[in-house]
Amino acid sequence: MNAHEDSTAAAEGQTYTVDDIIGDGYLLNHLLDVTASILSDMEYGSGPTRNVQLDRVNALVTIASDSLTRLLASVEANYGMLINGRAHA
């Protein structure tokens, strides 16, 4: 099942499970990794010609990736409680 099918299933009232969330998280993580790789191959320039927008995008991708990594680790660490409805913050 791809991301579009997942969204369609959720919209049609089908159950969206913790496993679905983890799977979508890993798909998003892959997207962020590919984006970071593309950014690393781009010319940023230097000095007055430096493309600061690329720096900003790179920083945002890094923050998103780090946050997602922590989120996925937390979900996986609490998997049993989440599927049993007993998760704590």
KASULQUI-V361030 format. One record per residue. RES is the residue in one small letter. SS is DSSP state (H for helix, E for strand, C for the rest). PHI is phi in whole degrees, -180 to 180 (none if undefined). D_LAST is the distance of its C-alpha to the last C-alpha in whole Angstrom. Layout:
res->RES ss->SS phi->PHI d_last->D_LAST
res->RES ss->SS phi->PHI d_last->D_LAST
//
This chain:
res->m ss->C phi->none d_last->30
res->n ss->C phi->-96 d_last->29
res->a ss->H phi->-61 d_last->27
res->h ss->H phi->-65 d_last->29
res->e ss->H phi->-64 d_last->30
res->d ss->H phi->-60 d_last->26
res->s ss->H phi->-64 d_last->26
res->t ss->H phi->-65 d_last->29
res->a ss->H phi->-61 d_last->27
res->a ss->H phi->-64 d_last->24
res->a ss->H phi->-68 d_last->27
res->e ss->C phi->-87 d_last->29
res->g ss->C phi->89 d_last->26
res->q ss->C phi->-73 d_last->26
res->t ss->C phi->-68 d_last->23
res->y ss->C phi->-106 d_last->20
res->t ss->C phi->-95 d_last->18
res->v ss->H phi->-60 d_last->16
res->d ss->H phi->-63 d_last->19
res->d ss->H phi->-63 d_last->20
res->i ss->H phi->-62 d_last->17
res->i ss->H phi->-62 d_last->17
res->g ss->H phi->-60 d_last->21
res->d ss->H phi->-65 d_last->21
res->g ss->H phi->-62 d_last->19
res->y ss->H phi->-70 d_last->21
res->l ss->H phi->-64 d_last->24
res->l ss->H phi->-64 d_last->23
res->n ss->H phi->-61 d_last->22
res->h ss->H phi->-63 d_last->26
res->l ss->H phi->-59 d_last->27
res->l ss->H phi->-66 d_last->26
res->d ss->H phi->-63 d_last->27
res->v ss->H phi->-65 d_last->31
res->t ss->H phi->-62 d_last->30
res->a ss->H phi->-62 d_last->30
res->s ss->H phi->-64 d_last->33
res->i ss->H phi->-62 d_last->35
res->l ss->H phi->-62 d_last->34
res->s ss->H phi->-68 d_last->35
res->d ss->C phi->-89 d_last->39
res->m ss->C phi->-86 d_last->39
res->e ss->C phi->-84 d_last->42
res->y ss->C phi->-91 d_last->40
res->g ss->C phi->79 d_last->43
res->s ss->C phi->-153 d_last->44
res->g ss->H phi->58 d_last->45
res->p ss->H phi->-68 d_last->46
res->t ss->H phi->-95 d_last->46
res->r ss->C phi->-61 d_last->42
res->n ss->C phi->-87 d_last->40
res->v ss->H phi->-69 d_last->37
res->q ss->H phi->-65 d_last->35
res->l ss->H phi->-65 d_last->35
res->d ss->H phi->-59 d_last->33
res->r ss->H phi->-65 d_last->31
res->v ss->H phi->-62 d_last->30
res->n ss->H phi->-61 d_last->30
res->a ss->H phi->-63 d_last->27
res->l ss->H phi->-65 d_last->25
res->v ss->H phi->-65 d_last->25
res->t ss->H phi->-64 d_last->24
res->i ss->H phi->-63 d_last->21
res->a ss->H phi->-62 d_last->20
res->s ss->H phi->-64 d_last->21
res->d ss->H phi->-62 d_last->19
res->s ss->H phi->-64 d_last->16
res->l ss->H phi->-65 d_last->16
res->t ss->H phi->-61 d_last->17
res->r ss->H phi->-65 d_last->14
res->l ss->H phi->-62 d_last->12
res->l ss->H phi->-63 d_last->14
res->a ss->H phi->-63 d_last->14
res->s ss->H phi->-67 d_last->10
res->v ss->H phi->-63 d_last->11
res->e ss->H phi->-68 d_last->14
res->a ss->H phi->-67 d_last->12
res->n ss->C phi->-110 d_last->10
res->y ss->H phi->-53 d_last->13
res->g ss->H phi->-59 d_last->14
res->m ss->H phi->-68 d_last->11
res->l ss->H phi->-64 d_last->11
res->i ss->H phi->-73 d_last->15
res->n ss->C phi->-98 d_last->15
res->g ss->C phi->73 d_last->12
res->r ss->C phi->-123 d_last->10
res->a ss->C phi->-74 d_last->7
res->h ss->C phi->-121 d_last->4
res->a ss->C phi->-70 d_last->0
//
